[in-house]
Amino acid sequence: MSGEDARKSGEEGVKTFYIGFLALGLIIGVILGIAVGGFVSPQNQTQSSMSGAANVLTPEEAGDKAVDFVATYLVPPGVEVSLINVTEMENANLYKIAVNLSMQGIAETRELYITKDGELLFPGGIDIEEFKELVEAQKEQEEI
C-alpha cells in the first residue's frame, strides 16, 4: 500500500510540474507580448515593408530562426522544440509559426509570431478561460 501511495504522490508531482510549466510559459508569453506590443506599431510595419525585400526572411528561414531561439533561450533543458508549420499573415508584417514542445512524453503545440525581418519574436494570444482553468487546477493540487 505504501508503494501505491508513493506512485500516486509521484504522479501528482509530475502533474503539478506540468501545470506549473504551462503556467510559467503562459506568464512569460504575456510579458513578452506586452513588451513587443510596445515596440510594434503600424508606422514601424510600414517602414520595414518599404525598406525592401532584402531584409525579409523566407517562411522556412523564419521558422528555423524561431525554433532555434525558443530551444536555446525560452525553454528549459530537456524540452524538445520542433517546427510544425509557418503561415504568412495577410495585412501584417508577420509570420505565424506553430511549434511542438515535448518533454517526458508530453507534447504541446504553441503558436508564435515573428516579424518578417526576423527581428522580433513574440507568443500568440492567451486563451483566458484555459489559463484560468490551469491556475484553478494548480490551486486544487496545492490544497491536497
C-alpha positions, -999 to +999 in steps of 0.1 A: +000+000+000+029+024+007+042+017-028+009+027-043+009+059-022+044+067-034+033+061-071+003+084-067+025+111-050+050+108-079+022+112-105+008+142-086+043+157-086+046+153-124+011+168-129+020+198-106+052+202-125+034+201-159+008+226-148+035+249-133+055+246-166+024+256-186+016+285-163+051+297-164+051+296-202+019+315-204+032+342-180+064+346-199+043+348-231+021+376-217+052+395-206+069+391-240+036+400-258+033+432-238+069+442-243+067+435-281+034+453-283+051+485-271+076+483-299+055+472-329+032+498-344+017+503-379+042+530-386+071+506-379+055+479-401+051+504-429+088+515-427+101+479-426+080+469-456+093+499-475+129+490-468+128+464-495+127+426-498+163+422-489+155+421-452+126+397-455+131+361-444+115+333-462+089+313-442+114+285-438+141+308-425+117+325-401+105+291-388+141+279-383+151+311-365+121+310-342+127+273-333+164+279-326+156+309-304+129+291-284+150+260-279+181+280-269+166+307-247+130+301-237+126+265-226+145+246-200+169+218-210+152+186-219+123+202-237+124+194-274+111+221-299+101+212-334+086+232-362+051+223-373+044+250-399+048+286-409+019+308-422+023+343-437-001+367-420-020+388-445-022+425-438+007+422-413+044+421-414+044+387-395+047+350-399+026+328-376+046+298-365+033+266-349+058+247-328+057+215-309+071+214-274+076+180-259+091+167-227+088+133-209+062+120-234+040+151-231+036+172-262+020+206-266+015+229-297+022+266-293+018+295-317+045+322-320+047+352-342+079+366-358+083+397-379+092+391-415+126+406-409+133+382-381+140+409-355+110+404-331+096+371-318+065+370-296+040+345-284+004+342-296-027+352-277-036+335-245-070+318-241-081+335-208-105+307-199-079+280-204-054+299-183-079+303-155-087+266-155-049+258-153-045+281-124-075+267-106-063+232-112-029+241-098-045+256-067-065+225-061-034+204-064-017+226-038-046+222-014-044+184-015 
